[in-house]
Amino acid sequence: MNLFPTYKRFPLTVESGNGTTVVDNQGNEYLDFVSGIAVCNLGHRPPTVQQAIAEQLDKLWHVSNLYHIPLQQEAAELLTNVTNLDYVFFCNSGAEANEAAIKLARKHTGKEKIITFKNSFHGRTFATMSATGQGKVQEGYGTMLPTFEYLPYNDTKALENLHGEDIAAIMVEVIQGEGGLVEGSAAFLEAAQEKSWELGALLIVDEVQTGIGRTGAPFAYQHAELDPDIVTAAKGLGSGFPVGAMIGKEPLADSFNPGSHGTTFGGNPLAMAAVKATLEAIFNYHFLQEVKEKGAFLQKELQTRLLPLLTVQEVRGQGLMIGVEVKASVPSIIEELRGQGLLAVPAGVNVIRLLPPLNVSYDEIQTAVQRLESVLKQTKAADEDKLNTH
């Protein structure tokens, strides 16, 4: 095999997908509660997005940012209208969006230090890897950039005790997805906001996984009524088409003047067609209201069926971004679920992460919960058998 072994892949080859289901190369069908890790928010091959990309394919694929691309402006308006922010920089991924945010914060403030949090995840470029508060991501790459400081997540006191005149930004996830699906408390997020104002620092909210309707709002920070200076997005932004975005306030624009930052492929016409069609579908009051209702239904079903099991410690999350914390081997549970026709993904050490498409049906939610309950009951029985044999 001629690929670097950078991924520990599941023994599964997906050949096709439609809506909430995928089919492997053996003809087996799966209910997909991974969605490409919160990417396919409208399911696989949503017709309106597919049509928009197909129409653009017949017009133009690439022209470079040396020329005007009207679709960029149309997509940018959809983002700024729901965030009350003012300007958008389009790129190709969440890591690139966070890289742009880091660069902009340092350039605009003239300061270098950026505060992030333990167990955070912001990307795998050198700067975003340095921003990430997880040693396993940084291991083997030598000394990280020294301008990042990691505070404990959800530790309001640590934020209140933060001082320094060299802090350019506080960078935070409203929900730590890769860190175990841990929600930031209202007090903690409010403290981050207040401290950024006090220090004259920017507040950067990383919404790469939580944004684009995943939690039942356009962006998760809106549940907490934060007022960020910069918001980053990717994953669900283009329904699977590679694209990222950094969205910022008007005063920041002069710091990203011509020549200060750029990208060859970012904001290309195909990506912008995907973004526009995706956002037009998701940034709709009734659609987002349904996401909230389905998320509440999923949580209630999980709590009712799973919390009585000794294996299950907690069900948590917001909207259709749900974590089930267990006292068992998550990789083996994920494998068993796959055998039952349900795709899920781990988060952190002991959390099963459920990220269904936002247009998942109630019947599909119930089916997924039933399959998860069945596997966890078997896991519980297996654990008890082990105890009984010793």
N, C-alpha and C positions, 0 to 999 in steps of 0.2 A: 504494500500500500504506500502510495507516494505522498501522504499527508503527514505533517508534523502531528504528533500525538498530544495536541493541546486540549483535547476534549475526551472525557471519559463517557463515551457514548452509550446510550441504552441499546440493547440488541433489537433494534426496531428500524425498519426502513419504510418511511411513509411515501406512498406513491401518489396519492390524490387526497383532496380535501374539499368539503362542501359544507358551509355553515359551521355547525358545531361538531361535525364528525370528520374523521380521517380514515383512510384505508391503507393498509400496508401492502408490501409486495407479495404477501401470501393470500391476500383477499380478506384479511381480518379487519373488522370495523371497530373503531374506538370512539368513545365520547371524549372529546378533547377539552380537558379542564386545565390546560397549560397555555393554550392560545399563543404558542411561540414565545412564552414568558411575557404575557401581557402585551403582546404585539397585535394579534388578530382580534381586535376589540369588536369588530363587526363579523367575526367568524371568517372562515376560509373562503376566498374568492367572492366577496360581497358584490352583487351584480352592478350596483351603481359605481363602485370604485373600479371594477374591472372594465366597465364601459368607458369611464373617463380616461383610463390608461390606454385602452385600445384606440380611442379617438385621437389621443395625443401621439401615439405611435405612428399614425398615418400623417402626422404633421411635422414633428421635429423631436429629436431625442436630446440633442446637446448643442449648446451654442456658446457657453461660457458666460461668466458674469461680467464680461466686458460690454455686454449688450443688455438692454432692458428685456426682462422676462415678465410680462403682465401677470401671469399666474402667481408669481411671487407676491405681488401686491395684494391680489385677491385672497390668497391664503393667509398673508400677514394680517389683513383686516379681520379675518375670522378669529385669529388668536388674540389680537389686541382688543377686540370688542368684548370678549368674555373676561379678560384679565384686568382691564383698565390700565394696562401698560401701553407703551407707545411705539416701540420699534422691535423688529425681529431680524435675527441673523439666521439664515438657513444653512445647515451643514448636513452631514451624512449619518450621524449616530449620536447616542447619548453621551459617549465619552467626548466627542468633538464639541457638543453643546456645553458640557461642563468645562472643557478646556478653554473655550471662548469666554465663559463666565469668569474663570480664574484670571485670565489675561486682562479682561476688561476691568475687573475689580482692582487689580494692582495698578493698571495704567491710570484709571480714573482717580483713585485716591492717593496715588504716589506712595502707598504703603505696601508692605510685602507679606505680612503674616496673615494666614487665613485659618480660622477656627473651624474644625469639623468634629465629628463625634465617633467614639468607639463603636465598632461593628457597622459603621456606615459602608456604603459602596458607591463610588462615583465614576468608575471606569478603569481602563487598563492602559491608557497612555501614561507617560512618566509622571506628568503633573497630577492627573486624576487618580493614578495608583498611589501617589504620595498623599493625596487628599483622603483616600480610603482608610478607614480605621480598622483594618483587618490585616494582621501579620501574614496570614497565609497567602494573601494576594501579593504582598511585597517581597516574600521570601526569595532569596537567591539573586536579587537584582542590585545588591549593594546598598549604599547610603541613599535614602530617599531625599527628596528636596527638603531642606531644613525649615522651610517657611510655613509648615503646617503644624498645628497643635491640636491634639485630640482630647476632648472632654468626654466624661461619661454621658451617655444618652439618657434623657429624662431626669437629669440631675439639675434641678433648678438652682440649687445653692452654688454649684460649680460655675454656672453662668453668672450669677449675681456677684461672685467673687472675682470675675474676670476683669483684668485691668491692663492697660498698655496703650501707648500712643501709636504703635506700629501695626495695628490690626486693620487690615483692608476689608475683611468680610467675615461674616459667620455663614457657613454653608450647612444646610440641614435638610434632611428628609422628614416629611410629615409622618410617613410610615417607613420604617426600615425594612425593605423587601428582602434583600439578600441577607440581612442581619437577623432574620428569624421572624419577620412580619410583626414587628414591635411598633405600636402606635406611640407617637409623641403625646404627652398629656397636654391639656389646655394650658396649665400653668407653665410648663416647660417651654412651649412654643411662644407663649406671651413673653416669657423672660428673654428668649432669643431675640424677639422683636425689640423689646425695650433696651436690651444691651447694645444692639446694633445702633440704635439712635444715640444712646449715651456715648458710645465710642466714636461716633462719626464714621461708622463702618457700614458697608452694604450688607443687606440680608439677601442671600442667595438660597432659593428653595429648589432642590433637585426633585423634579417631578417626572423623571424619565420613566419610572414604572407606575407611579400613582396617577399620572395625568391622563388627559383625553378621556374623561368620563369614567375611569376605572372605579372610583369611589362613590359615584352618583352625583358628582359635581364636575364641571369642566376640569378643575384642578383641585387636589386634595387640600391645599392650603386655604381654600375658600371656606371649608368647614370651620376652620379656626379663625377666620376673619383676619388673617395676616395681611400685611401691606409690604410684600417683598419688593426689592429693587430689581431683582433678576429672577426669572423662572426658566428652568431648562426642561425640555421635552424631547421625546423620541419615541421608541417602542410603538405605542398605539397610534402615533401621528399619521402614519401612511398605510395602515392596514397590511403591513408586511413589506412595503416598499422601503428600502433603506433611506431614512431621513431623520434629521434632528433639528431642533430649533432652540435658540436662546432669545428670550423675550425680556426687554428691559425698559426702564423709565426714560423719559425724554432727556433729562440732564446728562445721561450717559452717552448720548449720540456723538458729541464732539470728541470723545475719547476713542471712538472707533471711526476715525476719519479715513479717507482713501489711502490705501497702502498699509494700514495698521494691522489688518487681519484679512484672511481670504481663504478660498477653497475652490478647487477646480470643478468638482461635481456638485457641491452643495447648492440646493435650489434649482436643480435642473428641471426642465419642463415636465418630464415624466413623474418625478417625485412630487412636483407641485400639483399636478393633476390628481395624484393619489391623495395628497393632503387635503385639497379643497373638497373632494367628494367625501372623504372620511369625516371631516369636521362638519360639513353640512348635515350629515346624518346624525352625528353624535351630539353636537351642540344645539340640541333641541330640548325644550323644557319637558315635553311629555316623554321623550326617550330617556332622559336622565332621571325623571321621576320613576320610571319603570325599573331603572337600574337600582335605585334606592330600595324599591319595594321587593325586587327579586333578591337583593342582597340581604334584606331583613328576613325574607322567607328562608333563604339558604342557611343563615345563621341559626334561626329558630329550629329548623329541621336537624341541623347538626347538633345543636345543644340538647334537643329532646332525645335524639337517638344515640348520641355518642357519649355524652357526659356521664351517663350511668356506668359506662365501661371503665374498669380499673386502669386500662391502658391509656385512657385519654385524660389529660390534665386540664386543657383549656381550649376553647374555641374563640378566636378573636379576629378582628379585621373591620373593614369598612367597605360598604358597597359590595362589589364582586371581587374583592381582594381579601381572601379569607385564609387564616392559618389554623391548623389543628395541631396542638402540641401534644406529643405522646411520650410515654415511657416505654419505648420499644425501638427496634431498628427501623428507621425511616427508609433506608434503601430497600430493605426486604419488603416493606409494606408497599412501596412504589412499584416494586416488581410484581407483587401479588395483584395489585390493582390493575396493572397492565394486562395480566392474565384474565382479569374479569372484564376487560374492555373499557377501562377508564384510565385516562392519562392524567397524572398529577406530577408535581415536581417538589423537591425538598426546599426548605428555606432554613438557613442556619444549621444547627446540629440536630434538632429533634422536632422539627415542624414540617407537616405536610401542607404544601401551599396549593390552594385552589384558585385558579384564574380563568374561569370560563369566559367565552365571548359574552359581551354585554347584552346581546340579543338572544341568549339562551332561553329556552322555554321552561315553564314551571315543571312540566313532566320530565324534562331532561335533568333538572335540578334534583327531583325526587329519585330518579334512576341513579344518579351519581351518589347521592347520600346512601341509598340502599346498598350499592356496591361497596362503598367505603365501610359501612356498618358491618357488612358480611365479612370483609377482610379483617377488620379490627377485632371482631368477635373470635375469629380463628386465631388471630395473634394472641389475644387474651388467653384462649384455651391452651395454646402452645406454651405460653409463659407459665401457666399453672401446672401443666404437665411436667415442665422442667423442675418446678419447685417440689412437686410430689415425688419425684424420683431421687431427691437428695435428702 
